[in-house]
Amino acid sequence: MGFPLQQLRDIHEAPLPGAGPLDTALWLLAALGLAGGLLWLALSLYRQRIWWRHYLRWRRLQRSDPPNALAINQFLKSLLLSYQPRQEIAALTGQAWLLYLDRLGQTRFSQFGRHWEAWLYGQRPLGTQEAAALLAQCHRLLLALRRQTPC
């Protein structure tokens, strides 16, 4: 017994799913969300890379024997140049520089103000305890800058 093909009917008579305007909008929204997430991830990794680079430099300073006041000052300048505008940082020296560091990172660098210039210009050697206290303040500043976005 034969069945004519003209009598065959589709079981599902609804329109075939296609790329309607809602589907296109959802795919576009998903693609934008994915791109935004990837951009956020890239910026986050960049920020962490900058911070870790400074952290490792601080660790090298900590292991140097004896730590040098000029090297500590150079570390602080390069650290802040990564996070603050150059025009704010470049001209700061002496007590103004130490006060700026204190405001920025809730540190106590200004307590070294009496001897800072003498340490930097070699008129007075930096003692072991003083170097340890300076490096502790550097670490405190480094931790305060961890969540900031580099320039």
Secondary structure by P-SEA (a helix, b strand, c coil): ccccccccccccccccccccaaaaaaaaaaaaaaaaaaaaaaaaaaaaaaaaaaaaaaaaaaacccccaaaaaaaaaaaaaaccccccccccccaaaaaaaaaccccccccccccaaaaaaccccccaaaaaaaaaaaaaaaaaacccccc
